């Protein structure tokens, strides 16, 4: 990540911690314009919402890092970076299931529907965010259906996208090729447990498990997972509209792609 952006996020970290500790919600001011993605598709994915450990009603809730939607240009840049690593696997994007860990309001799920994944799955512990995500997907899907009517691409978004309301530590992953999209959904303790689980389940898998990690705060921890290796890293520039809409005032973010290959 760029120095300026990194310093800004470090400066904001204490306030972020207190917001979570006090169970507060930090949201984008109501007078702020919606993100262009939301205006274009009639959905609600915007906002900066910190986790409320007391409201989750789940042991893993206290380790959640809250919600902030991925910028569309950052997502597409991450997809391009990851796709560049696929030739070594022998698989194509169409063979993969994309799993968004901590899908929040579902922006990544909607963006991912533009790609020919076998399936797209969102995992979200917070029932309120999961409810908003389902509503967003319905609206997005209806608009896409109307906009693409008469073309050959008439598969409804909701036919390929589903949301699992549950704990990322226990949600099963499909056995085929899987790409995990992750944007620092957990604090350190939960991230350690989640990465340990990935290392365990890989031994029983028959296909690669890829991790597309945005703003890889725990990069060193990821690299310690047995068999895990980095396949690509890049600082991805935001589009002008995404940079203008960013709450943190940054114009780029780092993406790292890791891979746990199938057992020999």
Buried (B, 14 or more C-beta within 10 A) or exposed (E): BBEEBBEBBEEBEEEBEEBBBEEEBBEBEEEEEBBBBBEEBEBBBBBBBBBBBEEBEBEBBBBBBBBBBBBBBBBBBBBEBBBEBBEEBEBEBEBBBBBBBBBBBBBBBBBBBBBEBBBBBBBBBBEEBBBBBBBBBBBBBBBBBEEEEEEEEEEBBBEBBEBBBBBBBEBEBBEBBBBBBBBBBBBEEBBBBBBBBBBEEBEEBEBBBBBBBBBBBBBEBBBEBEEBEBBBBBEBBBBEBBBEBBBEEBBBBBBBBBBBBBEE
